[in-house]
């Protein structure tokens, strides 16, 4: 019978230790999206002295048209992770090349609502990314293939010749290419 109180006490201590180490997600740059956990024990960290030049290939969307695409939230996560690692916002040179199935995210609210019967959930995320210095370009080839008119783009988005020319141009300018 004396074993039960010891086991109970040990289990209680484990639960307390787990709770004490649990933490809330943080959003150092993109406040509403891409929450991350503090990585206080990380030994491999971004270099705050470097200029991070990154072009991101965004090609896929999600089935739930009422939520921002995971691939776009992952860009917010990337921005927040670099900031947590000490990289100043001005050292993040990020360009998104949106095409393929992800191109539906770029519609202004009226066009998106007409197509999907919900407000465009990507617009607030685009705004926060742009406020953090992220350049967002949309493949005109994907737009044409889906009959998306340039005047129906969400505010602040730019049209590119193509995703292919955007990726090759920025890679030749020294940008690392990521695919989300």
HELIX and SHEET records of a PDB file:
HELIX    1   1 UNK A    2  UNK A   21  1                                  20    
HELIX    2   2 UNK A   70  UNK A   84  1                                  15    
HELIX    3   3 UNK A   89  UNK A   91  5                                   3    
HELIX    4   4 UNK A  100  UNK A  106  5                                   7    
HELIX    5   5 UNK A  109  UNK A  116  1                                   8    
HELIX    6   6 UNK A  122  UNK A  131  1                                  10    
HELIX    7   7 UNK A  140  UNK A  145  1                                   6    
HELIX    8   8 UNK A  150  UNK A  152  5                                   3    
HELIX    9   9 UNK A  163  UNK A  172  1                                  10    
SHEET    1   A 5 UNK A 158  UNK A 160  0                                        
SHEET    2   A 5 UNK A 135  UNK A 139  1                                        
SHEET    3   A 5 UNK A  92  UNK A  98  1                                        
SHEET    4   A 5 UNK A  52  UNK A  58  1                                        
SHEET    5   A 5 UNK A 176  UNK A 179  1                                        
END                                                                             
